[in-house]
Amino acid sequence: MKILVTGGAGFIGSAVIRHIIKNTQDSVVNVDKLTYAGNLESLVTVENNDRYAFEQVDICDRAELDRVFAEHQPDAVMHLAAESHV
Ligand SMILES: NC(=O)c1ccc[n+]([C@@H]2O[C@H](COP(=O)([O-])OP(=O)(O)OC[C@H]3O[C@@H](n4cnc5c(N)ncnc54)[C@H](O)[C@@H]3O)[C@@H](O)[C@H]2O)c1
């Protein structure tokens, strides 16, 4: 299964991605805009894994999201992108 995770560079998203890559055979597409809260250093242990892909995309950008969905064709979405300071 291929899982698209939004906000995957954040606190919760990065933990979810590390868990999926380490404990399952599923693939992950991380869609994150990299705001002040995004930190790719949380993903160094998975960044070179064949089952991991990163797209620096704003989820408010419909055209870019359409491209990501067409390119990666995920089976499921975990929506964890947020402006969590509010
Ligand atoms: N941190 C917790 O303890 C906790 C507990 C329960 C629920 N949650 C919920 O989980 C979700 C994520 O929380 P978190 O603590 O990981 O937040 P976070 O701020 O650490 O991460 C949010 C991520 O979303 C990304 N992002 C923000 N706007 C975006 C956009 N427009 N497009 C793409 N990416 C975007 C940021 O770059 C960042 O990587 C929130 O809905 C939060 O309420 C968090």
PDBQT file of the ligand as one rigid body, heavy atoms in Angstrom, charges set to zero:
ROOT
HETATM    1  N1  LIG A 101       1.807  17.315  18.675  1.00  0.00    +0.000 N 
HETATM    2  C1  LIG A 101       0.900  16.645  19.395  1.00  0.00    +0.000 C 
HETATM    3  O1  LIG A 101       1.138  16.228  20.559  1.00  0.00    +0.000 OA
HETATM    4  C2  LIG A 101      -0.455  16.354  18.815  1.00  0.00    +0.000 A 
HETATM    5  C3  LIG A 101      -1.364  15.590  19.546  1.00  0.00    +0.000 A 
HETATM    6  C4  LIG A 101      -2.604  15.281  18.986  1.00  0.00    +0.000 A 
HETATM    7  C5  LIG A 101      -2.943  15.768  17.739  1.00  0.00    +0.000 A 
HETATM    8  N2  LIG A 101      -2.060  16.531  17.045  1.00  0.00    +0.000 N 
HETATM    9  C6  LIG A 101      -2.471  17.024  15.733  1.00  0.00    +0.000 C 
HETATM   10  O2  LIG A 101      -1.635  16.456  14.726  1.00  0.00    +0.000 OA
HETATM   11  C7  LIG A 101      -1.495  17.395  13.653  1.00  0.00    +0.000 C 
HETATM   12  C8  LIG A 101      -0.010  17.670  13.412  1.00  0.00    +0.000 C 
HETATM   13  O3  LIG A 101       0.554  18.187  14.612  1.00  0.00    +0.000 OA
HETATM   14  P1  LIG A 101       2.135  18.345  14.784  1.00  0.00    +0.000 P 
HETATM   15  O4  LIG A 101       2.402  18.535  16.233  1.00  0.00    +0.000 OA
HETATM   16  O5  LIG A 101       2.849  17.275  14.033  1.00  0.00    +0.000 OA
HETATM   17  O6  LIG A 101       2.371  19.768  14.048  1.00  0.00    +0.000 OA
HETATM   18  P2  LIG A 101       3.729  20.395  13.475  1.00  0.00    +0.000 P 
HETATM   19  O7  LIG A 101       3.533  21.886  13.509  1.00  0.00    +0.000 OA
HETATM   20  O8  LIG A 101       4.926  19.804  14.149  1.00  0.00    +0.000 OA
HETATM   21  O9  LIG A 101       3.755  19.896  11.965  1.00  0.00    +0.000 OA
HETATM   22  C9  LIG A 101       2.873  20.386  10.988  1.00  0.00    +0.000 C 
HETATM   23  C10 LIG A 101       3.500  20.135   9.632  1.00  0.00    +0.000 C 
HETATM   24  O10 LIG A 101       2.569  20.581   8.647  1.00  0.00    +0.000 OA
HETATM   25  C11 LIG A 101       3.294  21.270   7.629  1.00  0.00    +0.000 C 
HETATM   26  N3  LIG A 101       2.378  22.187   6.962  1.00  0.00    +0.000 N 
HETATM   27  C12 LIG A 101       1.737  23.272   7.501  1.00  0.00    +0.000 A 
HETATM   28  N4  LIG A 101       0.969  23.871   6.584  1.00  0.00    +0.000 NA
HETATM   29  C13 LIG A 101       1.118  23.154   5.430  1.00  0.00    +0.000 A 
HETATM   30  C14 LIG A 101       0.577  23.291   4.124  1.00  0.00    +0.000 A 
HETATM   31  N5  LIG A 101      -0.265  24.291   3.806  1.00  0.00    +0.000 N 
HETATM   32  N6  LIG A 101       0.929  22.377   3.184  1.00  0.00    +0.000 NA
HETATM   33  C15 LIG A 101       1.784  21.359   3.496  1.00  0.00    +0.000 A 
HETATM   34  N7  LIG A 101       2.326  21.189   4.715  1.00  0.00    +0.000 NA
HETATM   35  C16 LIG A 101       2.007  22.079   5.663  1.00  0.00    +0.000 A 
HETATM   36  C17 LIG A 101       4.436  21.951   8.372  1.00  0.00    +0.000 C 
HETATM   37  O11 LIG A 101       5.519  22.286   7.498  1.00  0.00    +0.000 OA
HETATM   38  C18 LIG A 101       4.818  20.903   9.407  1.00  0.00    +0.000 C 
HETATM   39  O12 LIG A 101       5.812  20.026   8.927  1.00  0.00    +0.000 OA
HETATM   40  C19 LIG A 101      -2.279  18.654  14.065  1.00  0.00    +0.000 C 
HETATM   41  O13 LIG A 101      -3.578  18.587  13.503  1.00  0.00    +0.000 OA
HETATM   42  C20 LIG A 101      -2.331  18.524  15.576  1.00  0.00    +0.000 C 
HETATM   43  O14 LIG A 101      -3.454  19.207  16.115  1.00  0.00    +0.000 OA
HETATM   44  C21 LIG A 101      -0.823  16.810  17.547  1.00  0.00    +0.000 A 
ENDROOT
TORSDOF 0
